[in-house]
């Protein structure tokens, strides 16, 4: 699956060579992230944590209503874990350099256009931290590391991305997005354990 998504990204990027000259833009906003965990036939989701995202994008028109939109984002993910029996909780926050490539459909409107699109993404883990309180009420903090060892998160995250929003005539953009992680980011794979990212975002941007 990972190789297929990478090939799709490359194919989308290559097809822009036949498109019109691109326009460029910037985008930033708030992420509401959670993690989904599964082991065997059991699955559960963490609570959400609030992070942020910021990045740049290019928009290559390939028709009157369709464009291909690659982007490069610095984006936050993670989740909140509450242990009721131990009266404690922890926030996991991870940050990725992420490349989504979306096929976007534009619908003309009086104020500009409404858009929606979808495509694959690949993310590279950069940093992370877990913060919480122990059962004595003391604050604790620890760095999250990316690698191949047990207890570390995998360096690469990949999945599907969806976007929608409104682009006003002056260039202002209001949008939402959703990342559906397909890769298991945990190295602890005993008993078919899996950990995946889920992110809903709200953003403001500007196209030049």
N, C-alpha and C positions, 0 to 999 in steps of 0.2 A: 504493500500500500504506500509506503514512504517513497519508493522509487517512482511509482506511478504519479503521485502528486508532484514530485520534482520535475518529471518529464512534462506534465501539464503546464507547470509554471514556465518552463523553458519554451514550450510551444507558444504560449500566449505572448511571452516577451518577444519571440522571433517574429510573430505575426505583426507586431507594431511597425516593423520595417516597411510594410506596405500601406500603412495608414497615413493620414494627414499629419502635418506638424503638430506636436502635442501642446496642450496648455498645462500649466503647473499650478500647484496649490499647496497650502499648509493646512494642517488640521490638528486639533488638540481637544482633550476632554476628560471625562471622568469614567472610570471602569468600575463595574460591580462584578467581582470575580468570585468563583467558588470552585471547589474540586469535587469530582465524583470518584468514589472508591468502590471497588467490587472485589469479591473473593469467592470463587465458586459460583453459587447461585444467589449470593447475597450482594446487595448494592446499596449505597447510601450517598448522600451529598452533604458537604459541609455547609456551614453558614457562609454568608458572603462577606468580603472585605472590600473597602473602597480604595482604589488606586487611581492611576492616571495614565494617559497615553498622549503622545505627541509625535508628529511626523510630517513627511512631505509625500506628495503623490504627483503622478503625471497622468494625463488623460489623452488617449490616442483615439480619435474618431475613426471608425471603420464603416460608418454609414450615417444616415441622417439622424438615427435615433440610438445607435449602439456605439459604445466605446469600450476600449480595454484600458483598465486603470491599475497599473502597478503602484505600490507604495512602499515606503520604508519607515517603520514606526518603532519608537521606543515605548513599550507597553507593559503595564503591570498586570500580574495575575495572582492567584493564590486562593486562600479560603480561611474561614474561621472554624476552629474545632473547640467544642465545649464538652467537658467531661463532668457531667452533673454529679456523679458519684464522688468525685474528688473536689467538687466546687472550684473548678479552675477552667480556664480557656486560653487559647493561643491563636494569634493571627499569623498566618503564613503569607508572606508577600514575596513574589519573585518577579524579576524584570527581564524582558527579552528584547532583542533586536529582531523585528519581525517583518517578513516580506510577504504581503498578500498580493495576489493578482486576480482582479475581479473583472468579469464581463458585466457591463453596466448598461441598463436600458433607460433612456430619457423620455419623459412624456412632457411636451410643451404645456405651459400654463401661463395665465395672465401675469403672474409675478416672476416667472422665470421657467423653471422646469422641475418636475418631480422625478426622482430617480430611484432605482433599486437594482441590485446586482448581487452576484455571488461568485466565488472561486476558491481556490486552494490557498493555504498559507504555510510558510515554514518559518519557525522561530528559533533563535539561538540564545540560550540562557546566559545572562551576564552576571546577575547578582541576586541575592535574596536574603531575607532575614525572618526569623520567627521571634515574636514577642508575646509574652503572656505573664501570668502570675502562677506561682506554685501554691500548694495547699496551705501554706502559711501566709499567703497574701503578699509575698515578696515579688517584685518585678524581675523577670528574667528575660534575657535576649541572647540570641545565638545566630551566627551567620549560616545561611543555607549555601551549600556548595554544589557545583555541577560536575559530574564525572561518571565513572562506571562502577564505583564502589558501592557496597551496601550502605544505606543511609544517605546517599547523595541522590540528587535529581539528575535525570539524563539531560545532556546538553541540548538536545534537539527536541522541539515540539512541532508537530505538524497537524493540520486538520483542514476544516472548511470555514470560510468566512462569508458572512452576509452583510450587506449594507443597504440603507434606504435613507431618504431625506429629501430636502428641498434646497435647490440652488437658485438664489435670487438673481435678478438681472444685473445687479451691481457687483456680483461675485461672492457675496456672503453665502455660506453653506451651513445649514443645520442638519445634523444627521444622527442616525443610530447605527450600531453594528453589533454583530454577535459572532463570537468565535466558538466553534464546536471542535474541541480537541479530539483527535482520533488516536493519538499515540499515547502509549503508557509511559509516563514520565518518571516512574519509580523503578529503581534497580532491584527492589525486594520483590521477587516474582514467585516466592513460595506459595503453594496453594492457589495458583492462578490469580494472584493479587494484581490489581490494576489501579492506576491513579491517572485521571485525565482532567484537563483544564476546561472550564466553561467561563466565558466572559461576555457580559452585556455592557455596551458602552454608549454614552451620549457625547456628542462632539459639536464643536463650532469650528468652521474653517473658512478659507478664502481662496478663490481661484483667480489667478492673475491673467 
